[in-house]
């Protein structure tokens, strides 16, 4: 019997018992949908984390005090200037931040005010949308000028036509000279919700002292990240007069290592979620085997008649195996559609969009076929081994 004839017979059988077929496929549908949806969510999370970390800066090293920022910081502008002299360094941006109320006309926003230097866009991977960024002149003279993040500008109702206008930052007037391109992000750590001013202005008017909260460092070549981190550590230990046995009063965080660790954790989590979801596929396969065994018993006389008129054992085996494969494949295809829809819905709600991976779909199809084969072989063998005389006598 040809494969086309076997498919026709199996589809005809499924149409005859639509409700039974639908309930049998339900386990496979749920299993495949769960795998596709959870793997899609895991991949979307991985992509989101990777993009967020990559958006923090280009080949970024972040230096922070071990005791936190503010008054406990041991980092200074002199440290930043010394680091900038190293050969592997492409840019250095010391930072001080504080939370202040910003007013523009009748609009207000409670946001982060970051004091930094002109190297900040290079180090933190920002682009200027309108106007200009801080300059050497504004830095040297502690000018009260401000560059707005995209979210802050929107909150204050400011656009390209408002460059040059004054806003109130912590009760003091600052002139808006630029607006940054949005990076994207929401919530507490929105990278677009900030006001950037010269670092000297923050020290002079808002926080006092000469320490800095963090120092962002952009390394010229990604291959030199580890070497640059070691050089910075040696330099700062010398500047802070630390003995070989003393604990460092600063930390150097390597963005590349952090990105690799986050990606590894996300991929492991994705595999774990997919493995847990695949258990429901096994349950669906057991349902297929159960229904096929019932079908063999119901069709015992039919099998006896077919054998009596010349059907071979392998023909009976192929017929029941194709029926099991058809059930699992149809259930798998429906499950893929449902899983993709769920994954897309979760991606839209979470903000990372729809992540589609053809490999996941291919694996889901192969898995559903494997379920049909593994759980359909035993009922098919039972049918093929029936004695035709006993089958014809079966009531």
Secondary structure, DSSP 8 states (H G I E B T S, - for coil): --HHHHHHHHHHHHHHTHHHHHHHHHHHHHHHHHHHHHHHHHHHHHHHHHHHHHTT-SSEEEEEETT-SGGG---BHHHHHHHHTSTTEEEEEEEEEEEEEEEETTEEEEEEEEEE-TTHHHHHT--EEEE----HHHHHTT--EEEE-HHHHHHHT--GGGTT-EEEETTEEEEEEEEE------GGG-TTSEEEEEHHHHIIIII-SSB-SEEEEEES-GGGHHHHHHHHHHHHHHHTT--TTS--SEEEEEHHHHHHHHHHHHHHHHHHHHHHHHHHHHHHHHHHHHHHHHHHHHTHHHHHHHHHTT--HHHHHHHHHHHHHHHHHHHHHHHHHHHHHHHHHHHHHHTS-----HHHHHHHHHHHHHHHHHHHHHHHHHHHT--HHHHHH--
